[in-house]
Amino acid sequence: MVRKALVAGMFYARDPNGLKRQLQECFTHRLGPGSIPTPNEQGQRRIIGLVAPHAGYMYSGMTAARAYAALAEDGIPQVAVILAPAHYSPGAPFAVWTRGQWETPLGALTVDEELATELAKAGNGFREDFEPHLGGFGYGEHSIEVQLPFLKFVFGDRAPSIVPICVSSHNFSQLCNAGKKLAEAIARLQRDAVIIASCDFTHYEPNALAEVHDREALNKIVALDSEGLWQTIKRYPSQSDVLVAIPMIEACKQLGAKEGKLLGYSTSGSITGDLAQVVGYGAVAILR
């Protein structure tokens, strides 16, 4: 089963050479890390969790590049488990894409079928469910797809396999338990994994307000404080995408996480100059 690149040409360039140039610009931009990373084959592999945004690259690609530059410097993970909100077609609370490949203009990434199948049978709302990954209402789901060109660009032929999971759950207990189930499966199958929470932060608020609210949420993630993050999102519901960070945090803690590190933050206003209604973008690493 092959999942096509549904938002190529919209969220990022469809042409492979154009996409490479676009990604290079994300890394070298003033809001990005400043240079194009080279994977560190001798890296310690301390990063077991990442937060990265999922908007169009012209808006959030620079902040996403900060996350992937840190990941490359840290080493080469075996598998990337990607937790992302289902924007258009809610399905299973944790809808797992269990087999095949996901295409990108830079080449396909292969699903870790053993880990994905293990998770699909884990209970707590995990199920094999392809529909949320495809989108709906005439829109392709972008929340996982936009992460994949970064993985392919940074790691090339050594890009990790993937486990795509679309999240529809808004239940705190279920989100936390999902993290524990995820950690158990990763440990049982002895995977060197990075768990990526694909999320944007505040949506369509004034820039000054977005920065305050998003700093609060980012501080909770860095502190590995799932309960505090849940309470923050309840106060500021336009941050609901960030719910996917809760199972990421809980899984990372069970896998030995010791600390979080803020890698970058920006808003769409940084690019457009329109500060009246912005979307916030954060990058965080969780380290063992």
C-alpha positions in Angstrom: 0.0 0.0 0.0 1.4 3.4 -1.0 0.2 6.7 0.4 0.6 9.4 -2.2 2.0 12.8 -1.4 -1.3 14.6 -1.2 -0.2 18.1 -0.4 2.9 18.4 -2.5 2.6 21.6 -4.5 0.5 23.2 -1.8 2.4 22.9 1.6 5.7 22.4 -0.1 7.2 22.2 -3.6 6.2 19.2 -5.8 9.3 19.3 -8.0 12.2 17.4 -6.3 14.8 20.1 -7.2 12.5 22.9 -6.1 11.8 21.0 -2.9 15.5 20.6 -2.2 16.0 24.4 -2.7 13.0 25.1 -0.4 14.4 22.9 2.3 17.9 24.4 2.0 16.3 27.8 2.5 14.5 26.6 5.6 17.7 25.6 7.2 19.7 28.6 6.2 17.0 31.2 6.8 17.4 33.7 9.7 14.6 31.9 11.6 16.2 28.5 10.9 19.3 26.8 12.4 21.6 28.7 10.0 23.1 25.8 8.1 22.3 22.5 6.4 23.0 19.6 8.8 25.0 16.5 8.2 23.8 13.4 10.1 26.2 12.5 12.9 26.8 8.8 12.6 28.6 8.8 15.9 25.8 10.8 17.7 24.7 9.8 21.2 21.0 9.4 20.1 19.7 11.2 23.2 16.7 12.7 21.4 13.7 10.5 21.8 11.0 13.1 21.3 10.5 16.1 19.0 7.9 18.8 18.5 7.8 20.1 15.0 5.2 22.3 13.2 3.2 21.2 10.2 2.1 24.4 8.3 3.3 25.3 4.8 7.1 25.5 4.6 7.1 29.2 3.8 5.5 29.8 7.2 6.8 27.1 9.6 9.6 25.3 7.7 12.3 27.3 9.4 11.2 26.3 12.8 10.8 22.7 11.7 14.3 22.9 10.4 15.6 23.7 13.9 14.0 20.4 15.1 15.5 18.3 12.3 18.9 19.9 12.6 19.1 18.9 16.2 17.9 15.4 15.4 20.6 15.0 12.7 23.3 16.2 15.0 22.2 13.7 17.6 22.5 10.7 15.4 20.4 8.5 13.0 17.2 7.0 14.5 16.0 3.7 13.4 12.3 4.7 13.3 10.2 7.9 13.6 6.8 7.5 15.2 4.8 10.5 14.1 1.8 11.6 16.2 -0.3 14.2 14.4 -3.9 15.6 14.6 -6.6 14.4 12.3 -7.9 17.7 10.8 -10.5 16.5 8.4 -11.6 12.9 9.0 -11.6 11.8 12.6 -11.4 8.0 13.0 -9.9 5.8 15.7 -8.6 7.7 18.7 -5.1 6.6 17.5 -5.3 5.7 13.9 -2.2 3.7 12.8 -1.1 3.4 9.2 0.3 -0.1 9.4 1.9 -1.0 6.1 3.6 0.0 2.8 5.2 3.3 2.0 4.6 7.0 2.1 5.7 8.9 -1.0 7.6 12.2 -1.1 9.0 14.0 -4.0 12.5 13.1 -2.6 11.7 9.4 -2.4 9.5 7.1 -0.3 9.7 6.3 3.4 8.9 2.8 4.5 6.4 1.9 7.3 7.9 -0.2 10.2 5.1 -2.8 9.8 6.1 -4.8 12.8 5.9 -1.8 15.2 2.9 -0.4 13.5 1.0 -3.7 13.8 2.0 -4.1 17.4 0.6 -0.7 18.2 -2.6 -1.3 16.2 -3.3 -4.2 18.5 -2.4 -2.4 21.7 -5.9 -1.3 22.8 -6.6 2.1 24.4 -8.0 3.4 21.1 -5.1 2.3 18.9 -6.4 0.7 15.7 -5.4 0.2 12.1 -7.3 3.0 10.3 -6.2 4.6 7.1 -9.0 7.1 6.5 -7.9 9.9 8.8 -4.5 9.9 7.0 -6.1 10.7 3.7 -8.1 13.7 4.8 -11.6 14.7 3.7 -13.9 17.5 2.3 -11.6 17.7 -0.7 -8.4 18.3 1.4 -5.5 16.0 1.8 -4.3 15.5 5.4 -1.0 17.3 5.8 -0.1 16.9 9.5 2.2 13.8 9.0 3.1 14.3 5.4 4.9 17.6 5.8 7.4 16.0 8.2 8.5 13.4 5.7 10.5 15.6 3.3 12.6 16.8 6.2 13.4 13.3 7.2 14.3 12.4 3.6 16.3 15.6 3.0 18.3 15.3 6.2 19.0 11.6 6.3 18.8 10.6 2.6 19.1 6.8 2.0 19.5 6.4 5.8 16.1 8.0 6.6 14.3 6.1 9.4 11.3 4.0 8.8 8.0 5.5 10.0 4.9 4.7 12.0 2.3 7.3 11.1 -0.5 7.8 13.8 -3.4 10.3 13.3 -4.8 11.3 16.7 -8.4 12.2 17.3 -8.6 11.6 21.1 -9.2 14.6 23.3 -9.3 12.6 26.5 -6.4 13.2 28.9 -6.3 9.8 30.4 -6.5 8.1 27.0 -3.7 10.4 25.7 -1.4 9.5 28.6 -2.1 5.8 28.4 -1.4 5.9 24.7 2.1 7.2 25.5 2.6 4.3 27.8 1.4 1.8 25.2 3.7 3.4 22.7 6.7 3.2 25.0 6.0 -0.4 25.8 5.9 -1.4 22.1 9.1 0.5 21.3 10.9 -1.2 24.2 9.5 -4.6 23.5 10.7 -4.5 19.9 13.9 -2.8 20.9 13.6 0.1 18.5 15.8 3.1 18.5 13.0 5.5 18.0 12.2 9.2 17.9 8.6 10.2 18.6 7.6 13.3 16.7 4.6 15.4 17.8 3.5 17.2 14.7 1.6 20.3 15.9 1.1 24.0 15.5 0.4 26.1 18.5 -2.0 29.1 18.8 -4.3 29.6 15.8 -5.5 33.0 14.6 -4.8 35.2 17.7 -2.9 38.5 17.9 0.8 37.9 17.8 1.5 39.3 21.3 -1.1 37.0 22.8 0.0 34.0 20.9 3.6 34.4 22.1 2.4 34.5 25.7 0.1 31.5 25.5 2.6 29.5 23.4 5.5 30.1 25.8 3.3 28.7 28.5 2.6 25.5 26.6 6.2 25.2 25.4 7.5 25.6 29.0 5.2 22.7 30.0 6.6 20.5 27.3 10.2 21.3 28.2 9.3 20.4 31.8 7.8 17.1 30.6 4.6 18.2 32.4 1.7 16.6 30.6 -0.9 17.6 33.2 0.3 21.2 33.1 0.1 21.1 29.3 -3.4 19.7 29.4 -4.5 22.6 31.6 -2.9 25.1 29.3 -4.6 23.7 26.3 -8.0 23.8 28.2 -7.4 27.5 28.8 -6.3 28.3 25.3 -8.3 25.9 23.0 -6.8 27.2 19.8 -3.7 25.2 20.8 -5.7 21.9 20.5 -3.2 20.5 18.0 -0.7 20.4 20.8 -2.7 17.5 22.5 -0.5 15.2 20.4 2.5 16.2 22.6 0.9 14.5 25.6 1.4 10.9 24.5 4.8 11.9 23.2 5.8 13.3 26.6 4.4 10.2 28.4 6.2 7.8 26.1 9.5 9.6 26.4 9.3 9.7 30.2 8.8 5.9 30.2 11.7 5.5 27.9 14.0 7.4 30.2 13.6 11.1 29.2 15.4 13.4 31.5 14.9 16.9 30.1 13.4 19.0 27.3 15.1 21.7 25.3 13.4 24.5 23.4 14.9 24.7 19.9 12.9 27.5 18.4 9.7 29.5 18.2 8.2 31.7 15.6 4.8 32.9 14.3 3.4 33.3 10.9 3.6 37.1 11.6 7.4 36.7 11.4 7.0 36.0 7.7 3.9 37.9 6.6 4.2 40.9 8.8 0.5 40.6 9.7 0.5 40.5 13.5 -3.3 40.7 13.9 -4.0 37.0 13.5 -1.1 34.5 13.6 -0.3 30.9 14.0 2.5 29.8 16.4 5.2 27.3 15.6 7.5 25.6 18.1 10.4 23.2 18.0 11.3 21.1 21.1 13.7 18.2 21.7 13.1 15.7 24.5 16.3 14.0 25.6 17.3 11.0 27.7 
